[in-house]
Every structure is written in structure tokens, then in C-alpha cells.
């Protein structure tokens, strides 16, 4: 009877429902990477070269912190490439260790920035109050009214600008015609033949 109770205690309690699988994502979460044998830049380069054969990669995130050691996130441009890479490279021997690959739990910041859904961390909770100086700067009158009060010259009216531009443009008859070349004098000093110096004397 004691063996049955110890077996029941050793097994962790199962949750009431089955944990849902992680939905497909453009970002792959790679674990079981060698952490001591290779520096961070070389690891990122090697991961990029390995995974880029399956599709375009937007970002490789491999950190050497205590919490993230031996892990990396590979961000693909499309879901199909990420899925193909995950299926092909699961269990692949990479620098002496078998890769374990799964979809990332959340969307990568790189993808969120491209989608336009990126939000700074903690920006929802932070409310910023403007000071009186900021109000005076941002609620200042338009610059055109300030220029008149300081005696600065006004910008020309739009009608005057179009008249000036029309005066400077060539007429349609002269547009696209080649200008005549100025004739050079035939007796210029530049075309005179050089005298030969003889050192034989």
C-alpha cells in the first residue's frame, strides 16, 4: 500500500483541462542551444544562416543573460516559412545539441511594428500631464501671425509665386531645342604645336 501512495505523490497533479497548443506564429522559439561554446554574435549568425534557407528572416534574438541562456527567437516574414523551418529542423544537431523548436507564445515586437500594432511597454498605464510651459509651447499661435508682429517680411501670396514661376519657365517653342555652339577661333593659343627641343647640340 505504501508504494501506491508514493506513486500518487510523485506524479504532479494534472490540470482539469488539456492545455491548448500554441497557435502558429511567424516567430519560432528555439531552445537547447549551446551557450558556453560560442559568443552571441557568432550564435546569431549561425542561426540566421541555418534558418534563412527556409525563408526570409526579419530578426534573430539570442541573449546571453542568465534567464535567456540557451534560447533564441527567430522571426520570419511569413508563417509558411516559419512552419517549414520548425518541421524540418526539430531535433537537428546544432553545434553538438539537438534543437527544440516551437512557435513563440506571443507576436514578436518586429512583427508588431510592421503591423502597426506595437505599443511601448507600460504605455497604457502611464498618463502624462503637461506642465504650463509645455501648454504654452504646444498651444502657441501659428508662426504666420507671429512673423507679422515682429516686422519680418511676409511670404509672397500664392498668386505672385505662380506668376514668378511662369516668368522663369521657357516658352513651349524653345523647350527641347539644342542651343547653338559658340564657334572657337581657329588661331587660338591652345592648338599651337609645341616646338621640339633638341639636346643633341
C-alpha positions in Angstrom: 0.0 0.0 0.0 2.9 2.3 0.6 4.1 2.0 -3.0 0.7 3.1 -4.3 0.7 6.3 -2.1 4.3 7.2 -3.1 3.5 6.9 -6.8 0.4 9.1 -6.3 2.5 11.7 -4.5 5.4 11.7 -7.0 3.1 12.4 -10.0 2.3 16.1 -10.4 -1.4 16.9 -10.3 -2.9 17.1 -13.8 -4.8 20.3 -14.7 -8.5 20.0 -15.1 -8.4 20.7 -18.9 -5.9 20.0 -21.5 -3.5 22.9 -22.1 -4.3 24.5 -25.5 -1.5 24.2 -28.1 0.3 27.3 -29.1 -1.2 28.8 -32.3 1.1 29.1 -35.3 3.2 32.2 -35.3 5.8 33.9 -37.5 8.3 33.8 -34.6 9.9 30.5 -33.6 11.1 29.8 -30.0 14.3 27.7 -30.2 15.8 26.0 -27.1 18.6 23.7 -26.2 21.2 25.9 -27.8 24.9 25.7 -26.7 25.6 28.7 -24.5 29.1 28.4 -23.3 30.9 27.3 -26.5 30.0 30.3 -28.8 29.7 34.1 -28.4 26.4 35.9 -29.0 27.3 37.4 -32.5 28.5 34.1 -33.8 25.4 32.3 -32.5 23.1 34.8 -34.1 25.0 34.5 -37.4 24.9 30.7 -37.3 21.2 30.6 -36.5 20.5 33.1 -39.3 22.4 31.0 -41.8 20.6 27.8 -40.7 17.1 29.2 -40.7 17.3 31.5 -43.7 17.3 28.5 -46.0 13.5 28.2 -45.3 12.5 31.8 -45.9 13.3 35.5 -45.3 14.2 36.3 -41.7 13.4 39.6 -40.1 15.2 39.2 -36.8 17.2 36.8 -34.7 17.1 37.4 -30.9 19.6 35.4 -28.9 20.5 36.8 -25.4 23.2 35.6 -23.1 21.6 36.6 -19.9 21.1 34.0 -17.1 17.4 33.8 -17.8 17.6 33.5 -21.7 20.8 31.5 -22.0 20.4 28.6 -24.5 17.3 30.1 -26.1 16.6 32.2 -29.2 13.7 33.7 -31.1 13.8 33.6 -34.9 11.3 36.0 -36.6 10.3 35.0 -40.1 8.5 37.3 -42.6 5.7 34.8 -43.3 4.0 31.9 -41.4 4.6 29.3 -44.0 8.4 29.7 -43.9 8.3 29.5 -40.1 6.3 26.3 -40.1 8.5 24.7 -42.7 11.7 25.6 -40.7 10.1 24.3 -37.5 9.1 20.9 -39.0 12.5 20.5 -40.8 14.9 21.5 -38.0 13.2 19.9 -35.0 15.8 17.6 -33.4 18.6 18.9 -35.8 22.1 18.6 -34.4 23.3 22.2 -34.0 26.8 22.7 -32.5 26.5 19.4 -30.7 23.0 19.7 -29.3 19.5 18.8 -30.7 17.4 21.8 -31.3 13.9 22.0 -29.8 11.7 24.3 -31.7 8.1 25.5 -31.2 6.0 28.6 -32.0 6.5 31.6 -29.8 3.7 32.3 -27.4 3.2 35.9 -28.5 3.8 38.1 -31.5 7.3 39.5 -31.9 7.9 43.2 -31.5 9.3 43.3 -35.0 6.1 41.9 -36.5 4.0 44.3 -34.3 6.0 47.3 -35.6 5.4 46.2 -39.1 1.6 45.7 -38.5 1.3 49.0 -36.7 0.1 47.3 -33.5 3.3 47.9 -31.5 2.8 49.6 -28.1 5.6 50.6 -25.8 5.8 48.5 -22.6 3.9 50.3 -19.8 2.4 53.0 -22.1 -1.2 52.1 -21.3 -0.8 52.6 -17.6 1.3 55.8 -17.8 -0.6 59.0 -18.0 1.4 62.1 -18.8 0.4 65.5 -17.6 1.5 68.6 -19.4 3.1 71.4 -17.5 2.3 75.1 -18.0 5.4 75.6 -20.1 4.5 72.7 -22.4 1.0 74.1 -22.8 2.4 77.5 -23.7 4.7 75.9 -26.3 2.2 73.5 -27.9 -0.7 75.8 -27.7 1.2 78.8 -29.2 -0.3 80.8 -32.0 0.6 79.9 -35.6 4.0 81.1 -36.8 2.5 83.3 -39.6 0.8 85.6 -37.1 4.0 85.9 -35.0 6.0 86.9 -38.1 3.8 89.9 -38.8 4.1 91.2 -35.2 7.9 91.1 -35.3 8.2 93.1 -38.5 9.5 90.2 -40.6 8.8 90.2 -44.3 5.7 88.3 -45.3 5.7 85.3 -47.7 4.6 86.1 -51.2 1.0 85.3 -51.9 0.4 82.1 -53.9 -0.7 84.1 -57.0 2.5 86.0 -57.0 4.6 82.8 -56.7 2.9 81.3 -59.7 3.5 84.4 -61.8 7.2 84.4 -60.9 7.4 80.7 -61.8 5.6 81.3 -65.1 8.0 84.1 -66.0 11.1 81.9 -65.4 9.9 78.9 -67.4 10.8 78.8 -71.1 8.1 79.0 -73.7 7.0 75.8 -75.3 8.6 76.7 -78.6 12.1 76.9 -77.1 11.8 73.9 -74.9 13.8 70.8 -76.0 15.8 72.7 -78.6 19.6 72.5 -78.7 21.5 75.7 -78.2 23.9 76.7 -80.9 27.6 76.1 -80.0 29.8 79.1 -79.8 32.4 78.9 -82.6 36.0 78.9 -81.4 38.7 81.0 -83.0 40.9 78.9 -85.2 44.1 80.7 -84.2 43.8 80.1 -80.5 46.9 79.6 -78.5 45.8 76.2 -77.2 46.1 74.5 -80.5 49.7 75.6 -81.3 52.1 72.8 -81.9 54.9 72.5 -79.4 58.4 73.2 -80.6 60.8 70.3 -80.4 63.7 70.8 -78.1 66.9 69.1 -79.3 69.5 68.3 -76.7 71.9 66.9 -79.4 73.8 70.1 -79.9 
